[in-house]
Amino acid sequence: MNTVRKSVQLLAILLFAHAVHSSVGFSKDSPANTKGPAVQKGLFSVREKQIVEQEMVRSEKLFFGKHYVGGAEGLRNSKAEHLVLEAQMALEQGKAGKAKELATKTIAALDSPDVKAIYKTKEMLSFDKSRACCLRGHSNFELKMYSEALDDLGLSLRLCPDYSIPYRVRAKVYQRLNKNDLAAEDLARASQLRSLPKMFFDGLEISPNVNMIIKDKIKQSMEVMDAKYYVNGKVSSQSSNFERLRRQAVMQMNQSSYVKAADLYSAAIIAYDDPQEKRIYKVREFGQYQLFRCFQGRAYCQLMLKDWERAIDNLSEAIKLFPEIQENYINRGKAYMAINRRKEAEADFAVAKVLRPNQPPKFIRNDPDFKRPRS
């Protein structure tokens, strides 16, 4: 599957997922931020699916039409595109040597006049070159050719500096070479970027029909969530002092009022200690998850304020509650690095290395009524 094409097709759904479950997290791709923990199954009617699919087609036409001569069809007919997809498949199958060979052919094809002619914008040509260089760099890493891997990944990032994947792959190379400081820097950079460059999200507009569907589904989804996790549904959610303070904190954080937001998160954390607050939840883990979001949110504010010690304390509390969230180790490691506690930082980055990015808590992963969006 073409990652670029699939990402464009999913933008409308991802925006819906973001709207339903948006919260905070220092990493832009953290499960408590960009995508949220889940998208409910069966939420769209047949007609609504048709409208959303039409929006996807329209968005795809606008996006590819902007960057490629002949739009998506021009890209599909590109020799370089076929080569890079074969290279990706080879790497996924563990055939690093073949993947490297195909990625090298892709890079050469992208420099040929006939392939260059399909591009309308230099930025997309640069991204496609960056993607191919990253793929070859990853192949070299698997082949234990670390110097060549670093060369390829460095070129990938020079071509497209807001592309997060090369940072993550290069961090693996640095870790293998025991250059943990450099690995930490790359992981920290990657944690603040989306998986795709900014140009994929620039100028995205949603039609009024889809916007109406999204608003309706947000309402329905929140009603389902309230009924599932709160004893008295929406009444419990709206009457809870803890939840009210948490929502206010998120609002202040989104407005970059970090001091106010941190104070509100602190008030919410205190409010959660009231036994009556804990009794509003049907599922104990969900109450703990809401508390976790407060610690993570307060840590985000403190990171933005460069209050490293307090950020470390709050990330540690979040990790105690849900230790499987990779981004909290990355962010705590970054805070440790800021105060020259390199040993602790390296330990956190080592844990982050073995965890999956964007993974929600286990109780959500095990919930049969929900599934994660794929990107």
Order of alpha helices (4+ residues) and beta strands (2+ residues): alpha-alpha-beta-alpha-alpha-alpha-alpha-alpha-alpha-alpha-alpha-alpha-alpha-alpha-alpha-alpha-alpha-alpha-alpha-alpha-alpha-alpha-beta
